[in-house]
């Protein structure tokens, strides 16, 4: 597996794009937004608008995902579309550097566009798993991708933390100038480490004919709109009862996972932790997540993917409660370890669990719905936290509200049958 260039090229994209998830979404952007671009907003308003920004990006992806999936499957354009949205994210992120202090509206728009590029590219990245992986390697390959993502996110975050704390090493005298340079570094990192996928991974063209004919007849891309494409995609995917049940469960529990990823730094700042404590916790999560995600892939193959996901959700329930009661940085570091142990594993096993339900030739279509529901879930969680914080003026209640998502998601997942391998079409 580790000698296959297509697998390595595919997995390295997770190393590439995780710099955005770690340094931008989870790390520096919430802090710089609050302390530089939005200094005229209160803490509660800051949390609210960050939630709105994340929700808006997710909503845009929800709207376009099924149409993109139809195009990706019909014309075997998964890789070109991935690279196009990657470039959109890279260019938008690089423009953060030019936004002036106090101009929070402009930078929030750029953040939304960059996040759309990041999330839309992931639709096709996930779909390419079936092109690079053999049937008996799904869990391990999926885990490898997430593992490299955590390692890449940790390394890039460590570099940016060092540069921000030692601005003189890059010729600047202030921390904010160094952080703005870090946003440029994020863009370069994302682009450069996407090149192995561009050169080593090929789209699989389905040779059976019938699936392509079904797609062609179901969605005429010349004559139908986004809404029709969305409804058609839902009808095709939701005819599969087990896929339907799993997607409902996934929509619920991944909302909790994504909300913790996106809002953890803002929550930590709101309850009084120092930025240095939060960045150290992020680094702990990243470097714990690297081996944990890979080992999770092997565990899924041995004990069952569904059991692995359920175990991770159980740990997240504990994490949410501990987040509500924690008072010291040491407790935050313990939570960071726990998150690192299960976050990548839950994501990787969810992806490989779902792959087994996909008919040949329909990977992008199925993953458009998968990502659509995942991103629409990410609308609910940040808005829930933001609304609870704004209404109660108590940020601890906002993190506690996430617990219901994990409990309900686990209940629905318990009704899903473990699938057999179905749609691995490329190897």
Secondary structure, DSSP 4 states (H G I P E B T S, - for coil): -TT-HHHHHHHHHHHHHHHIIIIIIIIIHHHHIIIII-TTS-HHHHHHHHHHHHHHHHHHHHHHHHHHHHHHHHTT-HHHHHHHHHHHHHHHHHGGGGPPTT-HHHHHHHHHHHHHHHHHHHHHHHHTHHHH--GGGHHHHHHHHHHHHHHHHHHHHHHHHHHHH-GGGGT-SSHHHHHHHHHHHHHHHHHHTTHHHHHH--PPPP-SSHHHHHHHHH--TTT--HHHHHHHHHHHHHTSHHHHHHHHHHHHHHHHHHHHHHHHHHHHHHTT--HHHHHHHHHHHHHHHHHHHHHHHHHHHHH-HHHHHHHHHHHHHHHHHHHHH--SHHHHHHHHHHHHHHHHHHHHHHHHHHHTTPPTT-HHHHHHHHHHHHHHHHHHHHHHHHHHHHHHS-HHHHHHTTHHHHHHHHHHHTTSPPPPP------
